[in-house]
């Protein structure tokens, strides 16, 4: 929505949308949990999926912020686009660190003993299990994208690729840009194939 206002406005506008949604999400959870006299985090994780929805909004808007920040750094310069670029690049790094250090150590894995499918070949497309407990699964689902235990952090790779794609689009016109975009297309294709294989 901020494209017509210039690259720096687009970068900070998208970042502002993410931060604004995060604040509204947190206030909604706080208000509802107080009204129901329930523990904040317990209520949030099981009912309003905090911060999962905020992470999904960030995944949607921050690649565009990376695009605007990159264009701003290469054309206008200054501290504002540089800070915005650093924030957008730091997001997938921080999400990966939270996944490895906080989320996955608190998760279990429940393997399905049967698949409620109509045909035998349907079982291939059905997940082999699910993350547990439900509270962590609801709260941190976007950080655990695949339905296979050992590839639980794969979603952070896709998140990083999306931000890098925004940066590469911001560099259009440079000699290195075409090669980077081709590499990103190949990496996105490989990632999509892995997600299908890992269901």
ZIFENGI-V742053 format. One record per run of one state. SS is the DSSP state (hx for helix, st for strand, lp for the rest). FROM is the first residue (numbers start at 1). LEN is the number of residues. If there is no record, write none. Layout:
{{SS,FROM,LEN} {SS,FROM,LEN}}
This chain:
{{lp,1,2} {hx,3,3} {lp,6,1} {hx,7,29} {lp,36,4} {hx,40,9} {lp,49,3} {hx,52,24} {lp,76,3} {hx,79,28} {lp,107,1} {st,108,4} {lp,112,10} {hx,122,4} {lp,126,3} {st,129,4} {lp,133,1} {hx,134,10} {lp,144,5} {hx,149,3} {lp,152,2} {hx,154,17} {lp,171,6} {hx,177,22} {lp,199,1}}
